[in-house]
Amino acid sequence: MRDAHLPLLGLLGWGALASLAGCSSTTDPEENGPTASAPSIEFFVTDDASIQHGDWTRLRWKGSGASVAKLDPGPRITDSPNDISLSVRPHEPTTYTLVLQNEIGDDSATVHVDVRYLEGIYVDSQNGNDSRSGRSPTESIATLDAAMAKLSTGGTVFLTTGDYPTNVSIVTHATHIYGGRSPVTFLEDADQDSRIVPLSGNPIVVRDQTAPVVLRRLEIIAPTDAEVAVDVRNTRTAGDEFRAFWIRSCKVDGGAASGGTGIRVADGSTAFLDGCRIRGGRTPGLTQTTGIHVQDTSNLLVTNCFVDGGTALQTSSGVLVETTGDVRIGLNTISAKTTPVVGSSAAAIRIRTGRPAIGGNILFCPDGSSRIGVKEECDDCDPTRLEANLFTVLGVTLYDDYPGGPDPMNEDELNDYALTTQGGVSLVNVHFPGAIPRNLFSDHLNGDFHLKSPLPGGDPNPAIDGVEAHHPGSPYTGGHASSVYGSVRDDIDEDGRPTFEELFDLGADEL
């Protein structure tokens, strides 16, 4: 039996064993000799008659006497048409009709493949209709507002690609929102992002949650009157503390927001940011901009992200820490920028309250009167970990200790300080002034700033699982990050970029 793979042409899929609904026709055999006859189908079956939306199955048939096989929907096959095994993936319940033909006649059979949809509400901004149920792609509704109204007790929303001019407010109930490019969604033509683009106000507000909220493969764009693009308040769960709010592989753009902030985590919330591109304010005239702002007693784990603190007149921070909660910042690229005005301050990570763990990050500040990798602004803001970070660009202060300690620190001072204050266990931080060694980075010239491999000395991400093996006695055992350094084929942010697998990056791409 010859295997074949059917190209993904929309409504194609696997089937299951089915009864044959066949018919055959012949012409007068005397016209073509006494042995001439029409084709015959011995069987036409499928491996699975009911599949989960997005899964594959296999159609198989065996016949005799055919010169061509026609599958509808599907291809026309002339190469060994009598003995075929074909992989298909239907988008909706589909009946396949097989016709075997030769110059004498034909024989036909059908098989049906049912498709089970993930439970949730399906939204198609181009082809949906709010009068429908929304329970499958073929019954999709048109607006995200209507979808959220149907989720009064929580649930899941699947979006096709396109723009959704809606403010999303998630309160009390567990809610998952997946964009069209998310692997779990599997909607046709999902070659662009699903964009949350309200005309005014904060695009995403999550508050008063005790159940998990997940956002995946969305582009979230703040309008000019917004404070932030994503606002998380009073959101926590009793279980895995970092999964109360989980945003994965999303683009969060606060560039136009008058408040100048990409993501704010406040009021004792817990959040996990993974594989995202996050941008703070870029509007001219803003005095303060921030990529991620964590406040109060909130907890934050951020890993595999590209965080751009935006551009400010006075103060720009990639990550601004103002919390006594548990903050872990590992394996990210973080930057901040201010206009070159006397007294302005750009810091990749700025600590005003708390003691975060910081490891395996690339920290850089391209412009500003004062450019600092990590800046303390309180007397008790020493990081619990400050390891294996890569500080780049000429003139950047690596670590600005609060007055009373070495201020500022050069590379040797920083590493000595880390060894002294962190229990004698430290991975070296590295400073590359001026030109950045090309071999350390993936696609640097196009704006990607992610390490191709860990820095010398061990695994640099304090948020990983199994951190105890690298840091005996560490308080970060049983970490929560799902993505760590891997093979060159890893595509952590799931954007399929670049084209060639061997060039897939190990972090989030540039904005």
Buried (B, 14 or more C-beta within 10 A) or exposed (E): EEEBEBEBEBBBBBBBEBEBEBEBEEEEEEEBEEEBBBBBBEEBBBBBBBBEBBBBBBBBBBBBBBEBBBBEBBBEBEEEBBBBBBBBBBBBBBBBBBBBBBEBBBBBBBBBBBBEBBEBBBBBBEEBEBEBEBBBBBBBBBBBBBBBEBBEEBBBBBBBBBBBBBBBEBEEBBBBBBBBBBEBBBBBEBEBBBBBBBEEBBBBBBBEBEBBBBBBBBBBBBBEBBBBBBBBBBBBBEEEBBBBBBBBBBBBBBBBBBBBBBBBBBBBBBBBBBBBBBBBBBBEEBEBBBBBBBBBBBBBBBBBBBBBBBBBBBBBBBBBBBBBBBBBBBBBBBBBBBBEEEEBBBBBBBBBBBBBBBBBBBBBBBBBBBBBBBBBBBEEBBBBBBBBBBBBBEEBBBBBBBEEBEEBBEBEBBBEBBEEBBBEBBBBBBBBEEEBEEEBBBBBEEEBBBBBEBBEBBBBBBBBBEBBEBBEEBEBEEBBBBBBBEEEEBBBBBBEBBEEEEBBBBBBBBB
